[in-house]
Amino acid sequence: MSRRVGRSLRVRLALFASIAMLLLSIVVNAIVLYSIHNQAISIRAHESFGKAVPVLLTIKRDRLPKVLDARGLDGVQVVDAAGRVAASTPNLAGLPRLTSAIPLPGQANGVAELCDLPGLPGRCHVVTVMTAYQPDGTWLVYALAPDVPWYVSPEVLMFQIGVTAALIALTWLGVSHVVAETLAPVNSITRHLAEITADGGGMRLPVPENLDDEIRTLAETANQTLERLEAARAKQEAAMEQQRRFAGDASHDLRSPITAMRTQVEEAMLHPDQADWPATATALMASLDRLQAIVTDLLTLTKLDTGAPSHREPVNLGELVAAETHRPGTKHIITRVHTGVVVMGDRLRLARLLTNLLDNAERHAESQITVTVRRQDDRAVLEVLDDGAGIAPDQRETVFQRFARLDASRNIDAGGTGLGLTIAREIAENHGGTLTIEDSDVGARFVLRMPLLES
């Protein structure tokens, strides 16, 4: 296909250039032929003047015969001062004055191409006229010479045709060669593109080294596109793998409360008279609460993953912290808030982020949680620090994975969903910010950074 396309384009361009050369040659040849034709007429007129001079001398000497010698001309005619034909060659005998078109007023001599002269129908001649000034007035000597054809001569016409044919052939060959050389890298790129398969990762197109034009740009752009496609495919594969793990983890975490509820109901049904139904109901409610929490978190993650629209408004982080830290709990919460730290975001989602961080800190803190809001350059910073055991540096990214819970977390809170910190980071990134765990002297220090709202 690429070879056919390349050949077709080469033929079209060569044909276009050849037609352009043909038209240009026709114009140039017409101009040259016109110039040669006029020059040939001038030469023939000069010859006619030379052959008619003896007739002019006979008039001056008053020896003009009635019948003139043609002297190699097509005819000679002498008109006297009264406008009568005084003498002529035998072929013009008895004919009236040939023409009055020349000479023009004020001119002694003249030259013109005239056709259909009296007695000479269907023929054209180069007619010259000379003036002889006599005592009785002005006499005119007309000399007729064969006309010069438009092509001047067959030799001139054949020469022009040969030169035109040679130029067209050279144009065809030259353009065809140049286009073929130019399209060679394109054909190579096309062949390499055709060889790329779905699993052909890492393949790149050859970039012409000796070219610095659109073709080189095409190859480089195509390689950049392939790199983006490869990165997108890798990202898609990673996302699919993450989805598979997520589905497996979600199934496991959803199955746990369901299995627990089924076990509790089956045990109660084995001995319905002896079962403690209020206790069973209480246990079922706990499992249902955990199941509901997991489903709620899954729905929240789905909305964040799909980019569901949210209501953005200016949010004062200090006011948000003040509102969310007035909550019942077993741990003492200390707030250090700088005023005027405002960001653009969804108040409900940012409140969910802070709540998740506070819930995590509540589970791991020994006795105290510190929440700080401050400015840092052009960023708003919110920190949640607990005085617990902290998180090892090599596990700081693990805690943000879906359904990821460290052994210590499982021992402290077996009923957690394992999605709280994941949701918090998703909300941060959804707002153009970052959520990380940074070094601290004691406990775990979660740091949220977001762009400040320009005032």
C-alpha positions in Angstrom: 0.0 0.0 0.0 2.7 2.5 1.0 4.7 1.7 -2.2 1.5 2.2 -4.3 0.7 5.5 -2.5 4.3 6.7 -3.0 4.3 5.8 -6.7 0.9 7.5 -7.2 2.1 10.7 -5.5 5.4 10.6 -7.4 3.5 10.2 -10.7 1.0 13.0 -9.8 3.7 15.5 -8.9 5.9 14.6 -11.9 2.8 15.0 -14.2 1.9 18.3 -12.6 5.5 19.6 -13.0 5.7 18.4 -16.6 2.4 20.1 -17.4 3.7 23.3 -15.8 6.9 23.0 -17.8 4.9 22.5 -21.0 2.8 25.6 -20.4 5.9 27.6 -19.5 7.6 26.3 -22.7 4.6 27.3 -24.8 4.7 30.8 -23.4 8.4 31.2 -23.8 8.4 29.6 -27.3 5.6 31.9 -28.4 7.6 35.0 -27.2 10.7 33.7 -28.9 8.8 32.8 -32.1 7.2 36.2 -32.2 10.6 37.8 -31.9 12.1 35.6 -34.6 9.1 36.2 -36.9 9.5 40.0 -36.5 13.2 39.8 -37.1 12.6 37.7 -40.2 10.1 40.2 -41.6 12.6 43.0 -41.0 15.3 41.0 -42.9 12.9 40.3 -45.7 11.8 43.9 -45.9 15.5 45.0 -45.9 16.0 42.6 -48.9 13.0 44.0 -50.7 14.2 47.6 -50.2 17.6 46.6 -51.7 15.9 44.9 -54.8 13.6 47.9 -55.3 16.3 50.6 -55.2 17.2 50.2 -59.0 13.5 50.9 -59.8 13.7 54.1 -57.7 16.9 55.1 -59.6 15.1 54.7 -62.9 12.4 57.1 -61.7 15.0 59.6 -60.6 16.7 59.4 -64.0 13.4 59.5 -65.8 14.1 56.1 -67.5 11.2 54.1 -66.0 10.1 51.3 -68.3 6.4 50.2 -68.5 7.3 46.6 -67.6 9.6 46.1 -64.7 11.9 43.2 -63.8 10.8 41.3 -60.7 14.4 40.9 -59.5 13.4 38.0 -57.3 10.4 39.7 -55.8 6.8 38.6 -56.1 6.0 41.8 -57.8 6.8 45.5 -58.2 4.4 48.4 -58.9 5.1 52.1 -59.4 2.4 54.7 -58.7 2.9 58.3 -60.0 2.0 61.5 -58.3 -1.5 61.4 -59.6 -2.1 57.9 -58.0 -2.0 56.0 -61.3 0.0 52.9 -61.9 2.9 54.0 -64.0 4.7 50.6 -64.3 4.6 47.1 -62.9 6.0 43.6 -63.2 4.1 41.4 -65.7 2.2 39.5 -63.0 0.7 42.9 -61.7 0.0 44.4 -65.2 -3.5 46.0 -65.4 -4.1 45.9 -61.7 -5.0 49.0 -59.7 -2.9 50.4 -56.9 -2.0 47.6 -54.5 -2.7 49.5 -51.2 -2.9 52.9 -49.7 -2.2 51.6 -46.2 1.5 52.5 -46.5 3.3 54.8 -46.3 1.8 56.5 -43.3 1.5 60.3 -43.4 4.9 61.9 -42.8 6.8 58.7 -43.6 8.9 58.2 -46.8 9.1 54.4 -46.5 7.0 51.7 -44.9 6.6 48.0 -44.3 3.5 46.0 -43.7 2.1 42.4 -43.9 -0.9 42.6 -46.2 -3.2 39.9 -47.4 -5.8 39.6 -50.3 -4.2 42.4 -52.3 -6.0 43.3 -55.7 -5.4 40.5 -58.1 -3.7 38.3 -55.4 -6.5 36.8 -53.4 -5.8 34.3 -50.6 -2.2 35.2 -50.3 -0.2 37.4 -47.9 3.0 39.4 -48.7 5.5 41.5 -47.0 4.9 44.8 -48.8 7.5 47.6 -48.7 7.1 51.1 -50.2 9.7 53.7 -51.1 9.0 57.4 -51.9 10.6 59.1 -54.9 10.2 62.9 -54.9 9.7 64.2 -58.4 9.0 67.7 -59.8 5.4 66.7 -60.4 4.9 65.2 -57.0 5.5 62.1 -55.0 6.0 58.7 -56.7 5.7 55.4 -54.8 7.5 52.1 -55.5 5.7 49.0 -54.0 7.7 45.8 -53.7 6.1 42.5 -52.8 8.0 39.7 -51.1 6.8 36.3 -49.9 5.3 36.5 -46.4 7.1 34.8 -43.4 4.9 32.0 -41.9 4.0 32.2 -38.2 6.5 29.4 -37.5 9.2 31.2 -39.5 10.6 27.9 -40.9 10.1 24.1 -40.2 13.6 24.0 -38.8 12.8 26.6 -36.1 9.5 24.9 -35.2 11.2 21.5 -34.9 14.0 22.9 -32.8 11.5 24.5 -30.4 9.5 21.2 -30.2 12.7 19.2 -29.6 13.8 21.6 -26.8 10.3 21.5 -25.2 10.2 17.7 -25.3 13.7 17.6 -23.7 12.7 20.0 -21.0 9.5 18.1 -20.2 11.5 14.8 -20.1 14.1 16.3 -17.8 11.4 17.8 -15.6 9.6 14.4 -15.3 12.8 12.5 -14.4 14.1 15.2 -12.1 10.8 15.6 -10.1 10.2 11.9 -10.0 13.7 11.3 -8.6 13.4 14.1 -6.1 10.0 13.0 -4.9 11.2 9.4 -4.7 14.1 10.4 -2.5 11.9 12.6 -0.4 9.3 9.9 0.1 11.8 7.2 0.9 11.8 8.1 4.7 8.0 8.3 4.6 7.8 4.8 3.1 10.2 3.6 5.8 8.0 5.1 8.5 4.9 3.5 7.0 6.5 0.1 6.9 7.6 0.4 10.5 4.1 1.6 11.6 2.6 -1.5 9.8 5.0 -3.7 11.7 3.9 -2.4 15.1 1.5 -4.7 16.8 -0.6 -4.6 20.0 2.3 -6.1 22.0 5.0 -4.3 20.1 6.0 -2.1 23.0 9.2 -0.1 22.7 9.3 0.0 18.9 10.2 3.4 17.4 10.3 4.8 14.0 13.6 5.6 12.2 14.4 9.4 12.3 16.2 10.6 9.1 19.6 11.9 10.1 20.3 13.9 7.0 17.0 15.7 6.9 15.8 18.7 8.9 12.4 19.3 7.6 8.7 18.2 8.0 9.6 14.5 7.5 12.0 14.5 10.4 9.4 16.3 12.4 6.8 13.7 11.4 9.1 10.9 12.6 9.9 12.6 15.9 6.2 13.4 16.5 5.2 9.8 15.6 7.8 8.5 18.1 6.4 10.9 20.8 2.9 9.6 20.0 4.1 6.0 20.3 5.7 6.9 23.7 2.5 8.4 24.9 0.5 5.4 23.7 3.0 3.1 25.4 2.8 5.1 28.6 -1.0 5.1 28.4 -1.1 1.4 27.8 1.2 0.8 30.8 -0.9 3.1 32.9 -4.1 1.3 31.7 -2.5 -2.1 32.5 -1.5 -0.8 35.9 -5.0 0.5 36.4 -6.6 -2.8 35.4 -4.3 -4.6 37.7 -5.2 -2.2 40.5 -8.9 -2.7 39.7 -8.4 -6.5 39.8 -6.7 -6.2 43.2 -9.3 -3.8 44.3 -12.1 -6.1 43.3 -10.5 -9.0 45.1 -9.9 -6.9 48.3 -13.4 -5.5 48.2 -14.9 -8.9 47.8 -12.8 -10.2 50.7 -13.8 -7.2 53.0 -17.4 -7.4 52.0 -17.5 -11.2 52.5 -16.2 -10.9 56.1 -19.2 -9.0 57.6 -21.6 -11.0 55.5 -20.0 -14.3 56.7 -20.0 -13.1 60.3 -23.7 -12.2 60.1 -24.6 -15.6 58.5 -22.7 -17.4 61.2 -24.5 -15.5 63.9 -27.9 -16.1 62.4 -27.2 -19.8 61.8 -26.0 -20.3 65.4 -29.1 -18.6 66.7 -31.4 -20.6 64.5 -29.9 -23.9 65.7 -31.3 -23.3 69.1 -33.9 -20.6 68.7 -35.4 -21.1 72.2 -32.0 -20.7 73.9 -30.6 -17.9 71.6 -30.0 -14.5 73.0 -31.8 -12.6 70.2 -31.0 -9.0 71.5 -27.3 -9.9 71.6 -27.5 -11.5 68.1 -29.3 -8.4 66.8 -26.6 -6.2 68.4 -23.9 -8.3 66.7 -25.7 -8.1 63.4 -26.0 -4.3 63.7 -22.2 -4.1 64.2 -21.6 -6.2 61.0 -24.2 -4.2 59.1 -22.5 -0.9 60.2 -19.2 -2.2 58.9 -20.8 -3.4 55.7 -22.5 0.0 55.3 -19.2 1.8 55.9 -17.4 -0.3 53.3 -20.2 0.3 50.7 -20.2 4.0 51.5 -16.5 4.3 51.1 -16.6 2.3 47.8 -19.2 4.7 46.4 -17.1 7.7 47.5 -14.0 6.2 45.7 -16.1 5.5 42.6 -17.2 9.1 42.4 -13.7 10.4 42.9 -12.3 8.0 40.3 -14.9 9.0 37.7 -14.4 12.7 38.3 -17.9 13.3 39.5 -18.6 17.1 39.6 -18.4 18.8 42.9 -19.4 22.2 44.2 -16.3 24.4 44.6 -16.3 27.4 46.8 -13.8 29.3 49.0 -13.1 27.2 52.1 -11.4 28.6 55.2 -9.3 25.8 56.5 -9.2 27.3 60.0 -12.9 27.4 60.3 -13.2 23.9 58.8 -10.7 22.6 61.5 -12.6 24.4 64.2 -15.9 22.8 63.2 -14.5 19.3 62.7 -12.4 19.1 65.9 -15.4 19.7 68.2 -16.2 16.1 68.4 -16.5 13.6 71.2 -13.5 11.4 71.6 -11.0 9.9 74.0 -8.0 11.8 72.7 -7.2 15.5 73.4 -7.1 17.6 70.2 -4.9 20.7 70.1 -5.4 23.1 67.2 -2.8 25.7 65.9 -4.6 27.7 63.2 -3.3 30.7 61.3 -6.1 32.9 60.1 -6.8 33.7 56.5 -5.8 30.3 55.0 -8.4 29.9 52.3 -8.5 27.4 49.5 -11.0 26.7 46.6 -12.7 23.4 47.1 -15.6 21.2 48.0 -16.4 21.9 51.7 -18.0 18.5 52.2 -15.2 16.5 50.6 -12.5 18.5 52.5 -14.4 17.9 55.7 -14.4 14.2 54.8 -10.6 14.3 54.3 -10.1 15.9 57.6 -12.5 13.5 59.4 -10.6 10.5 57.9 -7.3 11.9 59.1 -8.7 12.6 62.6 -10.3 9.1 62.7 -7.0 7.5 61.8 -5.2 9.7 64.4 -7.8 8.8 67.0 -7.1 5.1 66.5 -3.4 5.4 66.8 -2.7 8.3 69.2 -1.8 7.6 72.9 -3.5 10.7 74.3 -3.1 13.7 72.1 -3.7 14.9 68.5 -2.3 18.2 67.1 -4.0 19.8 64.1 -2.1 22.7 62.4 -3.2 25.1 59.7 -0.6 27.5 58.2 0.7 29.1 55.0 3.9 28.0 53.2 4.8 30.1 50.2 1.8 30.0 47.9 0.4 26.8 49.5 -2.0 26.1 52.3 -0.7 23.4 54.7 -2.9 21.3 57.0 -1.1 18.9 59.4 -2.6 16.1 61.6 -0.1 14.8 64.1 -0.7 12.0 66.7 1.5 10.9 69.5 1.3 7.2 68.7 3.8 4.7 67.5 4.1 6.3 64.0 4.6 4.7 60.6 7.9 3.3 59.3 9.2 5.2 56.3 9.0 2.1 54.0 5.3 1.8 54.8 4.2 5.4 54.4 2.9 4.8 50.8 1.4 1.4 51.6 -1.2 2.9 54.0 -2.7 4.9 51.2 -3.4 1.8 49.1 -6.9 0.5 49.0 -7.9 -1.9 51.7 -4.3 -1.7 53.0 -4.1 -1.9 56.8 -0.9 -2.5 58.7 -0.7 -5.2 61.4 -0.8 -2.6 64.1 -3.9 -1.1 62.6 -5.7 -4.5 62.4 -4.9 -5.1 66.1 -6.2 -1.6 67.1 -9.3 -1.4 64.9 -10.4 -4.7 63.2 -13.6 -3.1 62.1 -12.0 -0.4 59.8 -12.7 -0.4 56.1 -9.1 0.2 55.0 -10.3 3.0 52.6 -10.2 6.1 54.8 -6.6 7.2 53.9 -7.1 6.2 50.3 -10.2 8.5 50.1 -8.3 11.3 51.8 -5.5 11.2 49.3 -8.0 11.0 46.4 -9.7 14.1 47.7 -6.4 15.9 48.0 -5.3 15.1 44.5 -8.8 16.0 43.2 -8.2 19.5 44.6 -4.8 19.8 43.0 -3.0 19.1 46.3 -0.9 16.4 47.9 -1.3 14.3 51.0 1.9 12.6 52.4 3.3 11.3 55.6 6.4 13.3 56.7 9.0 12.9 59.4 8.1 13.8 63.0 9.7 13.3 66.4 6.8 11.2 67.6 3.8 9.6 66.0 2.5 9.9 62.4 2.4 13.3 60.8 0.0 13.6 57.8 0.6 16.8 55.7 -1.9 18.2 53.2 -0.7 20.8 50.8 -3.1 22.7 48.6 -3.0 25.9 46.4 -4.0 29.0 48.3 -6.9 31.0 46.9 -5.6 34.2 45.3 -7.1 37.2 47.1 
